[in-house]
């Protein structure tokens, strides 16, 4: 069942998403050599709580932190800890906030110091693919129209789209219907309707799209050890252009 949000629900969801986006921006500002991933996680946790919200990820399925922080070859679900960021790393921060019954969800990959041109290109293409995808996040299109546009842009730039992890609906639950893959043929899946809210999140690798999960049972890394990036926003389907709810414009 795909939840269609009404005006009152969207008002609360916009606030949740605004907090989430500001938390992502805070995390991104902290991505510098010498900072630990745990320090970023604590700052994000404290900020979300200060806004009267709760970190969506903390305790979700047993996850032990408020953010997922995935460095270099880590794709998703990296657990913050003692790792000290180094010049040249790329750092993906995925964050969610739960406020008055609704979740926001967003992520981005940040350059730590000076990164290689190829690493920067990976970050850029990943972000671009999100925007290519949401060109189809409109009434009447189908979910896989978004998926196909993302895949086409990624692969035309020589990168690969992760298959094992996908986007999803988001709202009263962190993960709702429908599933939103980042690959596939167009014209498939549910038809998009106003009031749907989707977490669209391309995950892109320099090499193969195959991944493996580490012994911590959370951190997913590329099977070939090549680097990965992610870009995610919560998006509202409207009667016109899609509305990106996780846009950081200050609180």
Sine and cosine of phi, psi and omega as CSV:
sin_phi,cos_phi,sin_psi,cos_psi,sin_omega,cos_omega
0.00,0.00,0.84,-0.54,0.02,-1.00
-1.00,-0.04,0.83,-0.55,-0.03,-1.00
-0.98,0.19,0.79,-0.61,0.12,-0.99
-0.98,-0.20,0.88,-0.48,-0.08,-1.00
-1.00,0.10,0.64,-0.77,0.08,-1.00
-1.00,-0.01,0.01,-1.00,-0.09,-1.00
-0.87,0.50,-0.67,0.74,0.00,-1.00
-0.91,0.41,-0.66,0.75,0.02,-1.00
-0.91,0.42,-0.65,0.76,-0.01,-1.00
-0.93,0.38,-0.52,0.85,0.05,-1.00
-0.87,0.49,-0.70,0.71,0.02,-1.00
-0.94,0.33,-0.61,0.79,-0.02,-1.00
-0.92,0.38,-0.60,0.80,0.05,-1.00
-0.87,0.50,-0.63,0.77,0.02,-1.00
-0.92,0.40,-0.69,0.72,0.05,-1.00
-0.85,0.52,-0.67,0.74,-0.03,-1.00
-0.94,0.33,-0.55,0.83,0.04,-1.00
-0.91,0.41,-0.66,0.75,0.06,-1.00
-0.89,0.46,-0.69,0.73,-0.01,-1.00
-0.88,0.48,-0.70,0.71,-0.02,-1.00
-0.91,0.42,-0.63,0.78,0.03,-1.00
-0.92,0.39,-0.57,0.82,0.06,-1.00
-0.91,0.41,-0.66,0.75,0.07,-1.00
-0.88,0.48,-0.69,0.72,0.00,-1.00
-0.89,0.46,-0.65,0.76,0.07,-1.00
-0.86,0.50,-0.74,0.67,0.01,-1.00
-0.86,0.50,-0.70,0.71,-0.01,-1.00
-0.87,0.49,-0.59,0.80,0.00,-1.00
-0.93,0.37,-0.33,0.95,-0.02,-1.00
-1.00,-0.06,-0.10,0.99,-0.02,-1.00
-0.97,0.26,1.00,-0.07,-0.03,-1.00
-0.57,-0.82,0.47,-0.88,0.06,-1.00
-0.82,0.57,0.68,-0.73,0.04,-1.00
0.99,-0.11,-0.20,0.98,0.02,-1.00
-1.00,0.00,0.64,-0.77,0.07,-1.00
-1.00,0.01,0.42,-0.91,0.05,-1.00
-0.91,0.42,-0.49,0.87,0.05,-1.00
-0.91,0.41,-0.59,0.81,0.04,-1.00
-0.89,0.45,-0.65,0.76,0.04,-1.00
-0.90,0.44,-0.70,0.72,-0.02,-1.00
-0.87,0.49,-0.68,0.73,-0.02,-1.00
-0.90,0.43,-0.67,0.74,0.00,-1.00
-0.89,0.45,-0.66,0.75,0.03,-1.00
-0.91,0.41,-0.71,0.71,0.03,-1.00
-0.83,0.56,-0.76,0.65,-0.05,-1.00
-0.90,0.44,-0.61,0.80,0.01,-1.00
-0.91,0.41,-0.75,0.67,-0.02,-1.00
-0.85,0.52,-0.71,0.70,0.01,-1.00
-0.89,0.45,-0.60,0.80,-0.01,-1.00
-0.90,0.43,-0.36,0.93,0.01,-1.00
-1.00,-0.04,0.12,0.99,0.00,-1.00
0.98,0.17,0.29,0.96,-0.02,-1.00
-0.91,-0.40,0.06,-1.00,0.05,-1.00
-0.84,-0.55,0.60,-0.80,0.09,-1.00
-0.90,0.43,0.85,-0.53,-0.07,-1.00
-0.89,0.45,-0.53,0.85,-0.15,-0.99
-1.00,0.09,-0.41,0.91,-0.12,-0.99
-0.90,0.43,0.91,-0.41,-0.03,-1.00
0.99,0.11,-0.06,1.00,-0.02,-1.00
-0.93,0.36,0.92,-0.39,-0.07,-1.00
0.90,0.44,0.28,0.96,-0.04,-1.00
1.00,-0.06,0.10,1.00,-0.01,-1.00
-0.90,0.44,0.73,-0.69,-0.20,-0.98
-1.00,-0.01,0.12,0.99,-0.09,-1.00
-0.66,-0.75,0.12,-0.99,-0.01,-1.00
-1.00,-0.01,-0.32,0.95,0.04,-1.00
-0.76,-0.65,0.42,-0.91,0.25,-0.97
-0.99,-0.16,0.84,-0.54,0.02,-1.00
-0.83,-0.55,0.91,-0.42,-0.14,-0.99
-0.87,-0.50,0.85,-0.53,-0.13,-0.99
-0.94,-0.33,0.74,-0.67,0.12,-0.99
0.86,0.52,-0.97,-0.25,-0.05,-1.00
-0.98,0.19,-0.16,0.99,0.07,-1.00
-0.95,0.30,0.75,-0.67,-0.06,-1.00
-1.00,-0.04,-0.82,0.57,-0.04,-1.00
-0.53,-0.85,0.28,-0.96,0.18,-0.98
0.91,0.42,0.44,0.90,0.09,-1.00
-0.92,0.40,0.69,-0.72,-0.02,-1.00
-1.00,-0.03,0.84,-0.54,0.03,-1.00
-0.88,0.48,0.56,-0.83,-0.03,-1.00
-0.25,-0.97,-0.64,-0.77,-0.13,-0.99
-1.00,0.05,-0.03,1.00,-0.04,-1.00
-0.87,0.50,0.77,-0.64,0.01,-1.00
-0.99,-0.13,0.85,-0.52,-0.02,-1.00
-0.89,0.45,0.62,-0.79,-0.03,-1.00
-0.86,-0.50,0.46,-0.89,0.07,-1.00
-0.83,0.55,0.78,-0.63,0.00,-1.00
0.98,-0.19,-0.24,0.97,0.06,-1.00
-0.93,0.37,0.42,-0.91,0.27,-0.96
-0.90,-0.44,0.68,-0.73,-0.24,-0.97
-0.78,-0.63,0.90,-0.43,0.05,-1.00
-1.00,-0.08,0.81,-0.59,0.05,-1.00
-0.90,-0.44,0.85,-0.53,0.02,-1.00
-0.90,-0.44,0.78,-0.62,-0.13,-0.99
-0.61,-0.79,0.53,-0.85,0.08,-1.00
-0.66,-0.75,0.51,-0.86,0.07,-1.00
-0.74,-0.67,0.64,-0.76,-0.01,-1.00
-0.93,-0.36,0.87,-0.49,-0.09,-1.00
-0.66,-0.75,0.84,-0.54,0.05,-1.00
0.75,0.67,0.69,0.72,0.14,-0.99
1.00,-0.06,0.05,1.00,-0.05,-1.00
-0.67,-0.74,0.50,-0.87,-0.01,-1.00
-0.97,-0.24,0.54,-0.84,0.31,-0.95
-0.92,-0.38,0.44,-0.90,-0.06,-1.00
-0.52,-0.86,0.81,-0.58,0.05,-1.00
-0.39,-0.92,0.31,-0.95,-0.03,-1.00
-0.44,-0.90,0.34,-0.94,0.13,-0.99
-0.36,-0.93,0.38,-0.92,0.08,-1.00
-0.96,-0.29,0.75,-0.66,-0.08,-1.00
-0.89,-0.46,0.58,-0.81,0.10,-0.99
-0.99,0.16,0.74,-0.68,0.06,-1.00
-0.99,-0.15,0.94,-0.34,-0.05,-1.00
0.92,0.39,-0.72,-0.70,-0.01,-1.00
-0.98,-0.19,0.87,-0.49,-0.02,-1.00
-0.95,-0.30,0.25,-0.97,0.00,-1.00
-0.92,0.39,0.42,-0.91,0.05,-1.00
-0.84,0.55,-0.60,0.80,-0.01,-1.00
-0.93,0.36,-0.61,0.79,0.05,-1.00
-0.91,0.42,-0.67,0.74,0.04,-1.00
-0.90,0.43,-0.61,0.79,0.03,-1.00
-0.91,0.42,-0.62,0.78,0.07,-1.00
-0.86,0.51,-0.72,0.69,0.03,-1.00
-0.87,0.50,-0.72,0.69,-0.06,-1.00
-0.91,0.41,-0.72,0.70,-0.03,-1.00
-0.91,0.42,-0.61,0.79,0.03,-1.00
-0.87,0.49,-0.73,0.68,0.03,-1.00
-0.89,0.45,-0.70,0.71,0.01,-1.00
-0.85,0.52,-0.63,0.78,-0.06,-1.00
-0.90,0.43,-0.56,0.83,0.10,-0.99
-0.85,0.52,-0.74,0.68,-0.04,-1.00
-0.94,0.34,-0.51,0.86,0.13,-0.99
-0.91,0.42,-0.65,0.76,-0.01,-1.00
-0.90,0.44,-0.69,0.72,-0.10,-0.99
-0.97,0.23,-0.06,1.00,0.19,-0.98
-0.87,0.49,-0.38,0.92,-0.03,-1.00
-0.96,-0.29,0.13,0.99,0.01,-1.00
-1.00,0.07,0.91,0.42,-0.10,-0.99
-0.68,-0.74,0.42,-0.91,0.05,-1.00
-0.74,0.67,0.75,-0.66,0.09,-1.00
0.99,-0.12,-0.46,0.89,0.10,-0.99
-0.96,0.26,0.20,-0.98,0.07,-1.00
-0.96,-0.29,0.35,-0.94,-0.05,-1.00
-0.80,0.60,-0.69,0.73,-0.10,-1.00
-0.95,0.31,-0.19,0.98,0.14,-0.99
-0.91,0.42,-0.61,0.79,0.10,-0.99
-0.90,0.43,-0.74,0.67,-0.04,-1.00
-0.83,0.56,-0.74,0.67,-0.07,-1.00
-0.90,0.44,-0.66,0.75,-0.02,-1.00
-0.90,0.43,-0.63,0.78,0.05,-1.00
-0.89,0.46,-0.78,0.63,-0.03,-1.00
-0.86,0.50,-0.69,0.73,-0.04,-1.00
-0.87,0.49,-0.70,0.71,-0.03,-1.00
-0.93,0.38,-0.68,0.73,-0.02,-1.00
-0.88,0.47,-0.78,0.62,-0.10,-1.00
-0.95,0.32,-0.50,0.87,0.05,-1.00
-0.93,0.37,-0.30,0.96,0.05,-1.00
-0.98,-0.19,0.16,0.99,0.12,-0.99
1.00,0.07,0.21,0.98,0.03,-1.00
-0.95,-0.32,0.04,-1.00,-0.03,-1.00
-0.84,-0.53,0.49,-0.87,0.03,-1.00
-0.98,-0.20,0.79,-0.62,0.04,-1.00
-0.91,0.42,0.70,-0.71,0.01,-1.00
-0.99,-0.15,-0.48,0.88,-0.17,-0.99
-0.95,0.31,-0.36,0.93,0.00,-1.00
-0.78,-0.63,0.65,-0.76,-0.14,-0.99
-0.66,-0.75,0.17,-0.99,0.11,-0.99
-0.98,0.21,-0.02,-1.00,-0.18,-0.98
-0.22,-0.98,0.28,-0.96,0.23,-0.97
-0.92,0.39,0.41,-0.91,0.01,-1.00
-0.52,-0.85,0.55,-0.84,-0.02,-1.00
0.07,-1.00,-0.90,-0.44,0.06,-1.00
-0.90,0.43,-0.47,0.88,0.13,-0.99
-0.94,-0.35,0.50,-0.86,0.02,-1.00
-0.91,0.42,-0.62,0.79,0.06,-1.00
-0.84,-0.54,0.90,-0.44,0.01,-1.00
-0.81,-0.58,0.17,-0.98,0.20,-0.98
-0.93,0.36,0.49,-0.87,0.01,1.00
-1.00,-0.05,0.26,-0.96,0.20,-0.98
-0.95,0.32,0.59,-0.80,-0.02,-1.00
-0.79,-0.61,1.00,0.08,0.04,-1.00
-0.90,0.44,0.33,-0.94,0.06,-1.00
-0.98,-0.21,0.35,0.94,-0.01,-1.00
-0.42,-0.91,0.28,-0.96,0.10,-0.99
0.80,-0.60,0.21,-0.98,0.02,-1.00
-0.96,0.29,0.52,-0.86,0.02,-1.00
-0.96,0.28,0.19,-0.98,0.13,-0.99
0.98,0.19,0.33,0.94,-0.02,-1.00
-0.82,-0.57,0.28,-0.96,0.04,-1.00
1.00,0.09,0.02,-1.00,-0.04,-1.00
-0.87,0.49,0.51,-0.86,0.09,-1.00
-0.98,0.20,0.64,-0.77,-0.07,-1.00
-0.98,0.18,0.69,-0.73,-0.03,-1.00
-0.75,-0.67,0.51,-0.86,0.06,-1.00
-0.84,0.55,0.64,-0.77,-0.03,-1.00
0.99,-0.15,-0.22,0.98,0.13,-0.99
-0.96,0.28,0.62,-0.79,0.07,-1.00
-0.81,-0.59,0.83,-0.56,-0.14,-0.99
-0.84,-0.55,0.67,-0.74,0.20,-0.98
-1.00,-0.06,0.97,-0.23,-0.03,-1.00
-0.99,-0.16,0.85,-0.52,-0.21,-0.98
-0.58,-0.82,0.99,0.15,0.09,-1.00
-0.86,0.50,0.72,-0.70,0.13,-0.99
-0.86,-0.52,0.84,-0.54,-0.25,-0.97
-0.77,-0.63,0.63,-0.78,-0.01,-1.00
-0.84,-0.55,0.39,-0.92,0.06,-1.00
-0.97,0.26,-0.44,0.90,-0.06,-1.00
-0.86,-0.51,-0.80,-0.60,0.00,-1.00
-0.94,0.34,0.44,-0.90,0.06,-1.00
-1.00,0.10,-0.03,1.00,-0.02,-1.00
-0.94,0.33,0.63,-0.77,0.00,-1.00
-0.77,-0.63,0.26,-0.97,0.12,-0.99
-0.64,-0.77,0.44,-0.90,-0.02,-1.00
-0.98,-0.22,0.72,-0.69,-0.04,-1.00
-0.96,0.27,0.08,-1.00,-0.07,-1.00
-0.91,0.43,-0.30,0.95,0.06,-1.00
-0.95,0.30,-0.10,1.00,0.05,-1.00
0.94,0.34,0.17,0.99,0.02,-1.00
-0.82,-0.57,-0.82,0.57,-0.16,-0.99
-0.91,0.41,0.87,-0.49,0.07,-1.00
-0.98,-0.18,0.80,-0.60,0.00,-1.00
-0.86,-0.51,0.32,-0.95,0.07,-1.00
-0.92,0.40,0.63,-0.77,-0.02,-1.00
-0.91,0.40,-0.50,0.87,-0.04,-1.00
-0.99,-0.11,0.04,1.00,0.06,-1.00
0.98,0.18,0.05,1.00,0.03,-1.00
-0.99,0.15,0.34,-0.94,-0.19,-0.98
-0.98,0.21,0.35,-0.94,-0.06,-1.00
-0.68,-0.74,0.39,-0.92,0.05,-1.00
-0.64,-0.77,0.30,-0.95,-0.03,-1.00
-0.59,-0.81,0.53,-0.85,0.15,-0.99
-0.57,-0.82,0.78,-0.62,-0.13,-0.99
-0.59,-0.80,0.63,-0.77,0.20,-0.98
-0.65,-0.76,0.39,-0.92,0.19,-0.98
-1.00,0.04,0.80,-0.61,-0.14,-0.99
-0.83,-0.55,0.71,-0.71,0.06,-1.00
-0.98,-0.19,0.78,-0.62,0.14,-0.99
-0.98,0.17,0.76,-0.66,-0.04,-1.00
-0.83,-0.56,-0.15,-0.99,0.10,-0.99
-0.98,0.21,-0.19,0.98,0.00,-1.00
-0.77,-0.64,-0.84,-0.55,0.01,-1.00
-0.96,0.28,0.51,-0.86,0.04,-1.00
-0.91,0.42,0.51,-0.86,0.05,-1.00
-0.95,-0.31,0.86,-0.51,0.07,-1.00
-0.99,0.15,0.92,-0.38,-0.08,-1.00
-0.98,0.18,-0.47,0.88,-0.04,-1.00
-1.00,-0.08,0.84,0.55,0.08,-1.00
-0.98,-0.22,0.79,-0.61,-0.06,-1.00
-1.00,0.05,0.96,-0.29,0.05,-1.00
-0.87,-0.50,0.34,0.94,-0.03,-1.00
1.00,0.06,0.33,-0.94,-0.03,-1.00
-0.93,-0.37,0.00,0.00,0.00,0.00
